[in-house]
Amino acid sequence: MTSPSTGRTALMEASREGVIELVRGILERGGEVNAFDNERKQAAHFAAKGGFFDILKLLFAYNGDMGLISMNGNTPLHYAAMGGFADCCKYIAQRGCDLKWKNLDHKTPRTVAKEGGFKAASKEIRRAERTANKLAWPGAKNPNPLWALRLHDWSLEHETFLREAFSFVDRGDGTVSKEDFVLTLEERQEYVTPEQLAMIAQYHEKLRGAGVNINDFFKGTRYLSKSYVLGSYGPKKKKKGMTKKPKKGKFVLPLPICIIPDHAFPCQSDGGPPYYMIETYKNVTDSLRFNRDWPPEHPIQDDSAWYIDDPPKVFSNINFITKAGDLASLKKAFESGIPVDTKDNYYKTPLMTACATGNIDAVKFLLEKGANVNATDNFLWTPLHFACHAGQQDIVELLVKAGAVIDAVSINNSTPLTRAIESCRLDTVKYLLDIGAKFQLENRKGHTAMDVAKAYADYRIVSLIQEKLDNLPKPTENQKLKGKPPPKVKTEGPEVKKEEEPLSSVYAIPTVSEEKKMRKDNVVYLHSLITSGYTKKVDITFIPRRIWSPEATTAELIRKRELQRERFTYEVDFEDFMMPFQKNITEKAKALEAAFKT
């Protein structure tokens, strides 16, 4: 029934007024959803103009066309943009309306929303335009076809009716078979074909014969994108018990990590990388003739240098090489003039790295080369700090014998004894106490060795330190306890600008001494050879092009692995191996987590 003067139907008037119950009743009784009036406007135009989102859902669920154009060139999306209804704009754009269509004023929906000052609506239309541009590429497949969207909206509109129908074929666990799913929907709607329904059922079936979960079907996320389902519209529901967290301020490191920039390092004379990047050494020979178990008996025997090209130079961080235990590369670097106490970007020397990784062979080699046992990094850690932190008793003894300071203080006033306590290594703690380590020193937090031992909950170390405390001589009655001096009060005065002081010598980069070699074509050099009679001597010395460097045999490598297992237990052969400190922290964290769960 239509009005003779305007051509509008009852459905159009109900949509214009926003009476959803009347709209639903007309559609259930077979009302024509796509009928238009004298101005070629349909019910969707009136619903969009009033911003009635629920009515738009009803119209589309009953096969309504969201892209119909009126006499003035406006689509439903134009009217939704005029009112700034963001949800309506998003819904109509997803349900098949032409986003680039211009009305008689030559304006697209996004232009209309932008001129009206509706940022949210303009943003939704722009987002839909970007999605449409991607789908316009050759070979692009639309993951949200109109028939699937219509099935989703229609199924939610008739959810109660469909759940009752599915209950007759329910298998008892909230699922139905694919065949029953297709038959149930095929009999009750005419918008989707059986082939398309079978495709929907296939999306829901995780395993063969698992069936279709009814709740997942009504959610729609199995066959549609999350932003296209009706559950994505409207305000988001807050979780129970969750309160809005206050905004966090800008994160500031309590102690910024200081590194040495690359431009501060002197480069090698031949234009190579900085000096902490050293050349790796490797024996180059004919592997079919010689190997680590069958080396050449004489340098002249290995003539592979005449028919095997030299490999390109490979440079690596000196601390990486130390960690790997490549002593041959270290020896070659030191012989070429690289200082044994060279620091990398993080102020770490090779001796510190060797102590931190527990490589005792590298420690012995570096000590023989004259490494400084009291060198410090940017946190004022000495090699003894690293050795105690790694819990390596034998390395600690080597460093102490080489002259390491037992009570060296780091940047937070922690001593090597504190690091040994943190690793829970009783033997190292006992050794340091026996040689006179001070266990009454306090760090910046005011914690003594006893406080640290209690914090890491090792009763053995606590009892050991307590025994040392009990054996201390008691103060006499006449002896007064010395209190801490009162803090100095800063007096206000005019600010004096101080010049930047140079960095301490502990942060300095070791200089590389380069020997100036006299050029062989120098006249003075040639004259000295003539006068000394060097030119009259006959030199029959033969220097091979390449000399075989001794390598560890297979038996020696196996023995080295056995020693590693004796020092670090059998876990050293696995990828998840952890040093004592890390292992101690991990075990305590797991114990706390288990305690909280129970």
C-alpha positions in Angstrom: 0.0 0.0 0.0 1.5 3.3 -1.1 0.6 7.0 -0.7 -0.7 8.4 -4.1 0.9 11.8 -3.5 4.5 10.7 -2.4 4.6 7.1 -3.4 5.9 6.1 0.0 5.0 2.8 1.6 4.2 2.0 5.2 7.7 0.5 5.6 9.3 3.8 4.4 7.3 5.8 6.9 8.1 3.4 9.8 11.8 3.6 8.8 11.6 7.4 8.7 10.1 7.6 12.2 12.4 4.9 13.6 9.7 2.5 14.8 11.6 -0.7 14.8 8.7 -3.0 16.0 6.6 -1.8 13.1 9.4 -2.2 10.6 10.0 -5.8 11.8 6.3 -6.6 11.6 6.0 -5.4 8.0 9.1 -7.3 6.9 7.9 -10.5 8.6 4.7 -10.2 6.7 6.4 -9.9 3.3 6.7 -6.1 2.9 8.7 -5.0 -0.2 12.0 -3.9 1.2 13.4 -2.3 -1.9 10.4 -0.4 -3.0 11.0 3.3 -3.8 8.9 6.5 -3.8 8.4 9.2 -6.4 11.9 10.6 -5.5 13.4 7.1 -5.9 14.1 6.9 -2.2 13.7 3.6 -0.4 13.4 2.6 3.3 17.2 2.5 3.7 17.5 6.2 2.7 15.0 7.2 5.4 16.6 5.0 8.1 20.1 6.3 7.2 18.9 9.9 7.3 17.6 9.4 10.8 20.6 7.4 12.0 18.5 4.3 12.9 21.2 1.6 13.0 18.9 -1.2 14.1 16.5 -0.6 11.3 19.3 -0.6 8.7 20.3 -4.1 10.1 16.7 -5.3 9.7 16.4 -4.0 6.1 19.7 -5.6 5.0 18.8 -8.9 6.7 15.6 -9.0 4.6 17.5 -8.6 1.3 17.6 -4.8 1.4 19.8 -2.9 -1.2 22.2 -0.4 0.5 23.4 1.0 -2.8 20.2 2.3 -4.3 20.5 5.9 -5.7 17.8 8.5 -5.3 16.8 11.2 -7.8 19.2 13.7 -6.3 22.1 11.2 -6.6 22.3 10.5 -2.9 22.8 7.0 -1.6 22.0 5.9 2.0 25.7 6.5 2.8 25.3 10.2 1.8 22.4 10.6 4.2 24.3 8.9 7.0 27.3 11.1 6.4 25.1 14.2 6.5 24.0 13.3 10.0 27.5 12.2 11.1 26.3 8.7 12.2 29.6 6.8 12.3 28.2 3.4 13.0 25.6 3.8 10.1 28.4 4.9 7.8 30.5 1.9 8.7 27.6 -0.5 8.3 26.4 0.8 4.9 30.0 1.0 3.5 30.5 -2.7 4.4 27.2 -3.8 3.0 27.7 -2.9 -0.6 27.2 0.8 -1.1 29.4 2.6 -3.7 31.9 4.7 -1.7 33.0 6.8 -4.7 29.6 7.7 -6.0 29.0 11.5 -6.4 25.5 13.1 -6.0 24.2 15.9 -8.2 26.4 18.3 -6.2 29.5 16.3 -7.2 30.2 15.2 -3.6 31.2 11.8 -2.4 29.9 10.6 1.0 33.3 11.3 2.6 33.2 14.9 1.2 29.8 15.4 2.7 31.0 14.1 6.2 34.1 16.2 6.0 32.2 19.4 5.1 29.8 18.7 8.0 32.7 18.4 10.5 31.9 14.8 11.4 35.4 13.4 11.9 34.3 10.0 13.1 32.1 9.4 10.1 34.7 10.6 7.7 37.3 8.3 9.3 35.0 5.2 8.9 34.4 6.0 5.2 38.1 6.6 4.6 38.9 3.2 6.2 36.3 1.5 4.0 37.8 3.2 0.9 41.3 1.9 1.7 39.8 -1.6 2.0 38.0 -1.3 -1.3 41.2 -0.1 -3.0 43.0 -3.2 -1.9 40.2 -5.5 -3.1 40.3 -3.7 -6.5 43.8 -5.1 -7.2 43.9 -7.9 -9.8 43.5 -11.3 -8.2 42.4 -10.0 -4.8 39.7 -12.0 -3.1 37.0 -10.5 -1.0 36.9 -12.3 2.4 33.6 -10.7 3.3 31.1 -11.3 0.4 27.6 -9.8 0.5 25.9 -13.1 0.7 27.9 -14.1 3.8 27.2 -10.7 5.4 23.5 -11.1 4.7 23.4 -14.6 6.2 25.1 -13.3 9.3 22.6 -10.4 9.8 19.6 -12.7 9.0 20.8 -15.4 11.4 21.2 -12.9 14.3 17.7 -11.5 13.6 16.2 -15.0 13.7 18.6 -16.4 16.4 15.8 -17.7 18.7 14.0 -19.4 15.9 17.2 -21.0 14.5 18.5 -22.2 17.9 15.2 -24.0 18.4 15.5 -25.6 14.9 19.1 -26.6 15.6 18.1 -28.2 18.9 16.4 -31.1 17.1 19.7 -32.1 15.4 22.1 -31.1 18.2 24.6 -33.9 19.1 24.6 -33.0 22.7 27.8 -30.9 22.8 26.5 -27.8 21.1 27.4 -28.9 17.6 25.5 -30.2 14.6 26.8 -32.1 11.6 27.5 -30.3 8.4 24.6 -32.0 6.6 22.1 -31.0 9.2 23.5 -27.5 9.3 23.0 -27.1 5.6 19.5 -28.6 5.5 18.3 -26.6 8.5 19.3 -23.2 6.9 18.3 -24.2 3.4 14.7 -24.8 4.4 14.4 -21.5 6.3 16.0 -18.9 4.0 16.4 -18.2 0.3 19.3 -15.7 0.2 22.2 -18.3 0.3 22.7 -21.3 -1.9 23.4 -24.8 -0.6 26.9 -24.7 -2.0 27.6 -21.5 -0.1 26.1 -23.0 3.1 28.4 -26.0 2.7 31.4 -23.6 2.5 30.3 -21.9 5.7 30.1 -25.3 7.4 33.6 -26.2 6.2 34.9 -23.0 7.8 33.5 -24.0 11.2 34.6 -27.7 11.1 38.1 -27.7 12.8 38.5 -31.5 12.4 36.9 -34.0 10.2 33.5 -35.0 11.6 33.8 -32.4 14.4 30.6 -30.6 13.2 29.5 -27.0 13.4 29.5 -25.2 16.7 26.2 -23.2 16.9 27.6 -20.5 19.1 30.6 -19.9 16.8 28.1 -19.7 13.8 26.1 -16.9 15.5 29.3 -15.0 16.4 30.3 -15.0 12.7 34.0 -14.7 13.2 34.7 -18.1 11.5 33.7 -16.9 8.1 33.8 -13.1 8.4 36.4 -10.6 9.5 36.1 -9.4 13.1 35.3 -5.8 12.1 32.4 -6.9 9.8 30.4 -8.9 12.4 27.6 -7.1 14.3 29.3 -7.7 17.6 32.0 -5.2 16.6 29.5 -2.3 16.6 28.6 -0.2 19.6 30.6 0.5 22.7 32.9 -2.2 23.9 32.0 -4.0 27.1 34.4 -3.6 30.0 35.6 -6.7 31.7 34.4 -7.2 35.3 36.9 -6.3 37.9 39.1 -4.3 35.5 39.6 -0.7 36.4 41.1 1.9 34.1 44.8 2.0 34.7 46.4 5.5 35.1 48.6 6.6 32.2 52.2 5.8 32.8 54.8 8.6 32.4 57.7 8.5 30.1 60.1 5.6 31.1 63.4 6.8 32.4 66.3 4.4 32.9 67.6 4.6 36.5 71.1 4.1 35.2 71.4 4.8 31.5 73.6 2.2 29.6 76.7 3.9 28.4 78.5 2.7 25.3 81.5 3.8 23.4 80.5 5.1 19.9 82.3 3.5 17.0 83.8 6.8 15.8 85.7 7.1 19.1 87.7 3.9 18.3 91.0 4.3 16.3 90.8 2.4 13.0 93.4 0.1 11.7 96.2 1.5 9.6 95.1 -0.3 6.5 91.6 1.2 6.7 90.1 -1.8 8.4 87.5 -1.9 11.2 88.2 -0.6 14.7 90.8 -2.4 16.7 88.3 -4.4 18.9 87.3 -6.2 15.6 90.2 -8.6 15.0 90.9 -11.0 12.2 89.9 -14.6 12.8 92.6 -17.2 12.1 91.9 -20.5 10.5 94.2 -23.2 9.0 93.8 -23.3 5.2 95.0 -26.5 3.7 94.0 -29.4 1.5 91.5 -31.3 3.7 92.0 -34.5 1.7 95.6 -34.6 2.8 95.8 -33.0 6.3 93.4 -32.4 9.2 93.6 -31.9 12.9 94.4 -35.5 13.6 96.9 -35.8 10.7 98.9 -32.6 10.5 101.9 -32.1 8.2 105.1 -33.4 9.8 107.1 -30.5 8.3 106.2 -27.0 7.0 107.5 -27.9 3.5 105.3 -31.0 3.3 102.1 -28.8 3.2 102.3 -27.2 -0.3 98.6 -26.5 -0.5 99.3 -22.8 -0.4 100.4 -23.0 -4.0 97.1 -24.3 -5.4 94.5 -23.1 -2.8 93.6 -19.4 -2.7 93.7 -17.5 0.5 90.2 -17.0 2.0 88.9 -13.4 2.4 89.6 -11.8 5.8 86.8 -12.2 8.4 86.7 -9.8 11.3 84.9 -10.5 14.6 84.5 -8.8 18.0 87.4 -9.7 20.2 85.1 -10.6 23.0 83.1 -13.0 20.8 86.3 -14.7 19.9 87.3 -14.9 23.6 83.9 -16.5 24.5 84.4 -19.1 21.7 87.9 -19.9 23.1 89.7 -19.1 19.8 93.1 -18.6 21.3 94.8 -18.8 17.9 93.0 -15.7 16.7 93.8 -13.9 19.9 97.4 -14.8 19.7 97.6 -13.5 16.1 95.9 -10.2 17.1 98.2 -9.6 20.1 101.3 -10.3 18.0 100.1 -7.8 15.4 100.0 -5.0 18.1 96.4 -5.2 19.5 96.5 -4.4 23.3 95.5 -7.3 25.5 93.2 -4.9 27.4 91.2 -3.7 24.4 87.7 -2.7 25.3 84.6 -3.1 23.0 81.6 -0.8 22.8 80.4 -1.9 26.3 83.8 -1.3 28.0 84.4 -5.1 28.4 87.9 -6.5 28.0 88.7 -10.0 26.9 89.7 -11.0 30.4 86.2 -9.9 31.7 84.5 -12.0 29.0 86.6 -15.0 29.7 85.8 -14.8 33.4 82.1 -14.2 32.8 81.8 -17.3 30.6 84.0 -19.5 32.7 86.7 -20.1 30.1 89.7 -21.0 32.2 92.0 -21.7 29.3 91.4 -18.2 27.9 91.9 -16.7 31.4 95.3 -18.4 31.7 96.3 -17.3 28.2 95.3 -13.7 28.8 97.1 -13.6 32.2 100.3 -14.9 30.5 99.9 -12.0 28.0 99.8 -9.5 30.8 96.1 -8.7 31.0 95.2 -6.2 33.7 93.3 -8.1 36.5 92.0 -4.8 38.0 90.6 -3.2 34.8 87.0 -1.9 35.1 84.1 -1.5 32.8 81.5 1.3 32.8 79.9 -0.2 35.9 83.3 -0.5 37.6 83.2 -4.3 37.6 86.6 -6.0 37.6 87.3 -9.4 36.2 87.0 -10.7 39.8 83.5 -9.5 39.9 82.6 -11.4 36.7 84.4 -14.6 37.9 82.5 -14.5 41.3 79.2 -13.7 39.5 79.8 -16.8 37.3 80.7 -18.9 40.3 84.0 -20.1 39.0 86.2 -21.0 42.0 89.3 -21.9 40.0 89.2 -18.7 38.0 88.8 -16.7 41.2 91.9 -18.3 42.6 93.9 -17.5 39.4 92.9 -13.8 39.5 93.7 -13.5 43.2 97.2 -15.0 42.7 97.7 -12.6 39.8 97.1 -9.6 42.1 93.3 -8.9 41.8 91.9 -6.5 44.5 89.7 -8.6 46.7 87.4 -5.8 47.9 87.1 -3.9 44.6 84.0 -1.8 44.7 81.6 -1.4 41.8 79.4 1.5 40.9 76.8 0.5 43.5 79.5 -0.3 46.1 79.2 -4.1 45.6 82.3 -6.3 46.1 83.2 -9.6 44.5 82.0 -11.3 47.7 78.5 -9.9 47.1 78.5 -11.4 43.5 79.6 -14.8 44.8 76.7 -14.7 47.4 74.2 -13.8 44.6 75.4 -16.9 42.7 75.0 -19.1 45.8 78.4 -20.6 45.4 79.5 -21.7 48.9 83.0 -22.7 47.9 83.7 -19.2 46.3 82.2 -17.4 49.3 84.3 -19.5 51.8 87.5 -18.9 49.8 87.0 -15.1 49.7 86.2 -15.0 53.4 89.3 -17.1 54.2 91.6 -14.8 52.3 90.3 -11.7 54.1 87.4 -10.3 52.1 85.4 -7.7 54.1 81.9 -8.9 54.7 80.8 -5.8 56.7 80.9 -3.4 53.8 77.6 -1.9 52.7 76.4 -1.2 49.2 74.5 1.9 48.1 71.3 0.5 49.5 72.9 -0.1 52.9 72.9 -3.9 52.6 75.8 -6.0 54.0 76.8 -9.4 52.9 74.5 -11.0 55.4 71.5 -9.0 54.0 72.3 -10.2 50.5 72.6 -13.8 51.7 69.2 -13.6 53.4 67.7 -12.0 50.3 68.9 -14.9 48.1 67.7 -17.4 50.8 70.8 -19.7 50.9 71.0 -21.0 54.5 74.5 -22.4 54.0 76.0 -19.0 53.2 73.9 -17.3 55.9 75.3 -19.7 58.5 78.8 -19.3 57.2 78.7 -15.5 57.4 76.9 -15.7 60.8 79.8 -17.8 62.1 82.3 -15.2 60.9 80.2 -12.5 62.7 80.2 -14.5 65.9 84.0 -14.9 65.8 84.6 -11.1 65.5 86.2 -9.6 68.7 83.7 -7.8 70.8 84.2 -4.1 71.5 85.4 -3.1 75.0 83.1 -1.2 77.3 85.2 1.9 77.1 85.3 1.9 73.3 82.5 4.1 71.9 80.7 3.2 68.8 81.4 5.6 66.0 78.2 6.9 64.4 77.8 8.1 60.9 78.6 11.8 60.3 75.5 14.0 59.8 74.7 14.7 56.2 76.1 18.0 54.9 73.5 20.7 54.2 73.8 22.3 50.9 73.8 26.1 51.1 72.0 28.1 48.5 74.1 30.3 46.5 74.6 31.6 43.0 75.0 28.8 40.5 78.5 28.5 39.1 78.9 26.9 35.7 81.5 24.2 35.8 83.5 23.1 32.8 83.0 19.5 31.7 85.6 17.4 33.4 87.4 14.8 31.3 86.4 11.2 31.9 88.3 9.1 34.4 91.1 6.9 33.2 89.0 3.8 33.9 86.9 4.7 30.9 89.8 5.3 28.6 90.3 3.3 25.5 93.8 1.7 25.3 96.0 3.3 22.7 97.4 1.2 19.9 101.1 1.7 19.4 102.0 1.6 15.7 105.7 1.0 14.9 107.0 3.2 12.1 108.7 0.9 9.6 111.4 2.3 7.4 110.6 2.0 3.7 112.8 -0.5 1.9 113.3 1.9 -1.0 114.7 4.6 1.3 118.2 5.7 0.4 119.3 5.7 4.0 118.1 2.2 4.6 119.8 0.9 1.4 123.0 2.6 2.3 123.0 1.0 5.7 122.7 -2.4 4.1 125.6 -1.8 1.8 127.9 -0.6 4.5 127.1 -3.4 6.9 127.9 -6.0 4.1 124.4 -7.4 4.2 124.3 -7.4 0.4 127.3 -9.7 0.2 125.7 -12.4 2.3 124.0 -15.4 0.6 120.7 -16.1 2.4 119.3 -19.6 1.7 116.5 -19.4 4.2 113.2 -20.8 2.9 110.1 -19.3 4.3 106.9 -21.2 3.5 103.9 -19.2 2.2 101.7 -20.6 4.9 102.6 -22.4 8.1 100.3 -25.0 9.8 99.1 -23.8 13.2 98.7 -26.5 15.9 95.1 -27.5 16.4 93.5 -29.5 19.1 93.0 -33.2 18.0 89.8 -35.0 18.3 90.9 -36.7 21.5 91.9 -33.4 23.0 88.5 -31.9 22.1 86.7 -34.8 23.7 88.8 -34.4 26.8 88.0 -30.7 26.8 84.3 -31.5 26.7 84.7 -33.9 29.6 86.4 -31.1 31.6 83.6 -28.8 30.8 81.1 -31.3 32.1 83.1 -31.6 35.3 83.1 -27.8 35.8 79.6 -27.0 34.6 77.7 -30.4 35.0 76.3 -32.3 32.1 73.8 -29.5 31.3 76.5 -27.6 29.6 75.9 -29.6 26.4 72.3 -28.4 26.1 71.0 -25.1 24.6 69.1 -24.1 27.7 72.2 -24.2 29.9 72.4 -21.3 32.4 75.3 -20.0 34.5 74.9 -20.4 38.3 73.5 -16.9 38.9 70.9 -17.2 36.2 70.0 -20.7 37.2 69.6 -19.6 40.9 67.3 -16.8 40.0 65.2 -19.0 37.6 64.7 -21.7 40.2 63.7 -19.2 42.9 61.2 -17.5 40.5 59.6 -20.9 39.6 59.3 -21.7 43.3 57.6 -18.4 44.0 55.3 -18.9 41.0 54.3 -22.4 42.2 53.7 -21.0 45.7 51.4 -18.3 44.4 49.4 -20.8 42.4 48.8 -23.1 45.4 
